[in-house]
């Protein structure tokens, strides 16, 4: 059997007297302080023979945290903005070819005309992807603890579904 260490008991072994710690107190430590104030024999952090040396409060584990829906949705929409900005910068940063052949349709569009055409053609696709992301995000936010991961996964699933729909559309033509 392991003996208790001398001095104030620190269940997390940080060397700090936790009874004098200011500010918010973690849930496990609050339970420890309640047991200590009640004179519980297992309040020292060592469970003795009965607990087989487990730290106090290990059965008082907080439930898994859910990702907030709003934060997850902001991350997802942030991915759309990032990709749109990267495409815009990539297209604007390419210099125009001085020897353009304008005999092919859409070959001699100005950047403004190209943006307008992309907006007309891409608006329904983008709207469908945003609505799909809006539908998928709450499902993932319930199961994934991180808003960043939930938002990224919802965009990934949406892009996968868009690629799948595009493949079906090409196959049906």
N, C-alpha and C positions, 0 to 999 in steps of 0.2 A: 504494500500500500504506500502511496506517495504522500509525504507530509506536506502540509500547507506551507507556502513560502513565508518568511517573516515579513512584518510590516503590513501596510495597507494592502488589501487584496485587490489585484487588478486582473479581471477575468480576460482581458485581451493582451496581457503581458507587455504593456507599453511603458511601464515604469512611472506612470502618472497616477496620483491619487485621484481616483474617479469621483470620490465623494465631494471634492472641491471643484469639479469641472463646471465652468459656466456654460450658459447657452442651452441649445436643444440637446436632449439626451436620447440616445437610441432606445428603441422599444425593449430590447433585451436588458439593457442597463436599468431602465425604469423598473422592470420586473425584478431584477436583482436587488435594487434599492428597497422595493416594497417587501420582499422576503426578508431582507436584512433588518428592516425596521420592525417587522413582526416577530423577530427572534427565531426565524426558521433555522434549523440546524444545517440546512444545505445552502445557506445564503453565501457561503464563502467562495463559491465558484467551483468547489470540488464536491462531487457528489458522493464521495466515500465508497463504501462497498456496494451500496444499493444502485448507484448510477454508473458503476464501472469506470470511474474517472472522467466522465463526460463533463464538459463545461456547463454551467447553469444556463438555462434558457434555450438550449438547443431544440427543445420541443416547442418553444414559443417563436418559431421562425415566422417572419412576416410572409404573407401570401405573395405569390409572384405579382410583380407590378405590370400593369397593362400600359401600353403606349397610348398617349392621348391622341384622339382622332384629329384634332386641329393641327397639332405639330406634325403628325404623320402626313397630313394632306399638304401642309406647307412644304415639307421636304419633297413630296411628289411633284408639286407644281414648280418647285425650284429646279428639279431635273429638267422639266420642259423648257423653262426659261434658259437654263444653261445650254442645252442642246441648240435651241433657236439662236442664241447669241453666238455660239461657236460656228454654226452654219453661216450666219450673217457675216461674221468677221472673216471666215474662210472665203466666202464668195466676193466680198468687197476687196479683200487683200490681193486678189489675183489681178495682175495687169491685163488690159485688153490686148488681144492679138491684133497687130496692125494689118495683117493680111487676112481679114475675115472674108469668108464666102457667104454672102447673104442669100444664096439661092435656096437654102434649106429653111424650112419653117422654124421659127423661134430662134434662129441663129444670131440675129442682129438686134436683140432686145437690149434696151438700156437697163441699168440696174433697177430703176424705178419700175419699169415695165415688167421685168422679171419678178420683182417682189410682188407686184399686183397679180400677176398670173399665178404665182405660187400661193398667194392668199386665197384666190378664187378656187383653185383646185384643192389646196390643202386644208381649207377651213372645215369642210365636212369631216375629213379624216381626223383632224385635230380635235374637233368637237366630240366625235365618237370616242376618241382615246381619252379625253378629259372626263367624259361621262363614265366610261369604263373604270378609270382610275377612282372616280368618286364612289363607284359601287364596290370596288375591291378593297379600298383602304380601310373601311370599318371592319371588314372581316379579318384582315391581317392585324389591325391594331389591337384586336381582342386577344390574339395569340402570341404576338411578338412583343417583348418588353421594351424594345428601343424604338423611338419614333423615327430615327434615321433609317434603321433597318426596315421598319414597316413601310415607310414611304418609298424607299428604294425598291423593295420587293413588289410593291403595288405597281410601280412604273414598269418594272421588268416583266411582270405578268401581263400588263396591258400591251407592252411592245410585242411580247410573244403572241398574244391573241391577234394583234394587228398584222403581224407577219403571217400567221396562220390564215386569217381572213383574206389577205392579199394573195396567198397561194391558192386558196379555193376559188377566188375570183379569176385568177389567171387560168386555172384548170377548167373553169366553166366557159371561158371564151372560146 
